[in-house]
Amino acid sequence: MGAFKTTSSKKIRLLGIENFAWQRSFHDHIIKDEQVYYQIKNYIKTNPQNWASDTLFY
């Protein structure tokens, strides 16, 4: 995960997005069944709509 974040950050900054930053950590989760898969998929799809109201958004 560290190598992915490092490589991605460098490429994103080369595109001109100088203030890009990852959150400090990440949360992994084992997808145990189809229901959990769809819950996580929905969270990923709809989460950007909530960024402005997120207390960690800056």
VENFENLIN-V316334 format. One record per residue. N is the residue number from 1. RES is the residue in three letters. OMEGA is omega in whole degrees, -180 to 180 (none if undefined). Layout:
<<N & RES & OMEGA> <N & RES & OMEGA>>
This chain:
<<1 & MET & 180> <2 & GLY & 180> <3 & ALA & 178> <4 & PHE & -180> <5 & LYS & -180> <6 & THR & -179> <7 & THR & 179> <8 & SER & -179> <9 & SER & 180> <10 & LYS & -180> <11 & LYS & 179> <12 & ILE & 179> <13 & ARG & 176> <14 & LEU & 177> <15 & LEU & 177> <16 & GLY & 179> <17 & ILE & -172> <18 & GLU & -175> <19 & ASN & 179> <20 & PHE & 176> <21 & ALA & 175> <22 & TRP & 169> <23 & GLN & -172> <24 & ARG & -176> <25 & SER & 176> <26 & PHE & -179> <27 & HIS & 177> <28 & ASP & -176> <29 & HIS & 177> <30 & ILE & 180> <31 & ILE & -172> <32 & LYS & 180> <33 & ASP & -175> <34 & GLU & 180> <35 & GLN & 178> <36 & VAL & 178> <37 & TYR & -178> <38 & TYR & 176> <39 & GLN & -180> <40 & ILE & 178> <41 & LYS & 179> <42 & ASN & 178> <43 & TYR & -180> <44 & ILE & -178> <45 & LYS & -174> <46 & THR & -176> <47 & ASN & -180> <48 & PRO & 178> <49 & GLN & -176> <50 & ASN & -173> <51 & TRP & -177> <52 & ALA & 180> <53 & SER & 180> <54 & ASP & -179> <55 & THR & 179> <56 & LEU & 180> <57 & PHE & 177> <58 & TYR & none>>
